[in-house]
C-alpha cells in the first residue's frame, strides 16, 4: 500500500499527443521488473502538456512553486505484484519552469526533470473549440505542444484508447538494474474532449535523443485531452525482486 503522501495538486488541461515507437527504443528506460504495457500490440509514448495548480509538497505550498506548466514524455508499463497487474507510466523527460523541482525530484526519486523557461496559452477557436498550447525555450528557441480541443466533454469509456492513456495509476522509476521505485497516483476518472489540429514543434534530438526523432517527427497515432482534477502522489516503496507471474 502506498505510504508517504508526497505531493498534492490539481492537474488541469491535460493534452496527450501519442506516438507509436519501436519497443527497442524504450528498453534502456525500462524500470527493473516491469514490462511494456501495449495498446493493441503497439508501444506508445505520449507527449504530455498540462498545468500544475495549487501544488503542495509534503503538505507545504512552496513560494513561487504553486502554479506552473509541465511538459513530459512518457511511456507505459505494467508490474505484477503477486496479486494483480498494476498499470503504470515511466517518464523519459519532464520539463518545468521551476529549478527547485528538478533538484528535489531528481535526487530523491531519480526523476528526469529539467528546468526551462515555459509559457502556455488558451484561446477561443470559434464557438465550439478552444486552442491550448504549452511552450518551453531550449537553446534560444521556443518549442511547442498544442492542439484545438472541443468544448464538449464526455466520460471515459471502459476499455477505450483514451482510458488506456489516462488511467495508468502507478508510476515506476528506474533506480538501477535491480531496483525500481514505485509510486501511486490518485485521482478520479477524468472527463475528456475530442482533439484536432495538433502541433508538436521541438528539438527532439536535444530533448529526448536522436533515437526518438523518427517516431516523434511523424503524424501522431492519436491525441486526447482531459479536463483534469485534484491528484495525490504517494510513494509506495522499492521493488527489489522479480515478481512471481500468474
Buried (B, 14 or more C-beta within 10 A) or exposed (E): EBEEBBBBBBBBBBBBBBBBBEEEBBEEBBBBBBBBBBBEEEBBBBBBBBBBBEBBBEEEEBEEBBEBBBBBBBBBBBBBBEEEBBBBBBBBBBBBBBEBBBEBBBEEBBBBBBBBEBEBEEEEBEEEBBBBBBBBEBEEEEBBBBBBBBEEBEEBEEEEBBBBBBBBEBBBBBBEEEBBBBBBBBBEEBBBBBBEEBEBEBEBEEBBBEBBEEBBEEEBBBBBBBBBBBBBBBBBEEBEEEBEEE
